[in-house]
Amino acid sequence: MPTENQELKQFKDLLIKLTEPNESEKEILNLYLEQYGLNLFDHLYLVDLSLPILEKLDAIRILITARKEELQ
């Protein structure tokens, strides 16, 4: 069973792969991930990244929310 730190690392790696940020955006995204962790999607309105990255993050949030609703 993965620990919270392992889950967060996997989450970070996956978000970076999916959003394809440039190096400076990657650093900023990592800072937000360290600050908000797995709850990043609850704080997207506070995240200051480029619009394409924010749109990708929002799309991921929508997919996760829809999947959670399906499972309930």
N, C-alpha and C positions, 0 to 999 in steps of 0.2 A: 504494500500500500504506500503510495507516494506521500511524502511529508508536505507540509504547506510550502516550504522553501522550494522543493522540487516542482510542485504544481505551479508556483509563481514563475519559476525559470522556464518551464514548458510553455506556460501562457505567454511570457515575454517573447520567447523564440517564435511561437506560432504567430503572434500579432506582427512581429517584424517581417516574417515571411509573407504574410497576407497583405500587409499595407505597403510593402516595398519602399520604405522611407530612404531618403538620401542620408548621408552620414550625420549632418547636423540635426535632421529630424529624428534620426534614430537615437541620438543622445537625449533629445528633449522627450521623446516617447519613453525612453528608459527612466528618466527622472519622474515622469508622471506615473509610470508603473510602480516605481519604488514608493511614491507618495500614496497612491490609491490602491495598489495591488490588484487583486482580483475584482475589486469594486470599481475599476476604471470607468466602466460603462455608466455607472451611476453619476459620474462627474464629468461627462463629456462637455457639458456647457462651460466648464472651467478650463478645458484643455485648449492651449494656443498652438495649434499646428496648421499646416496648409489645408485648404479646403479638400483637396483630393484624399488626403490622409483621414481627415475627419469624416468624410463621406464613407470611406471604407470601414472605419471604426463603427460608424452608425449602422451600416449594413450588417456588420457582424453582430452588433447588439440586437438588431431586429431579428436576425436568424436565431440567436440564442434564446430570446424571449419567446419566439414562436415555438421553438422546440420544447421549452419548459412548459408552455401551455398545452402542447400536445400530450406531454407525459402525465399531465394531471388529470 
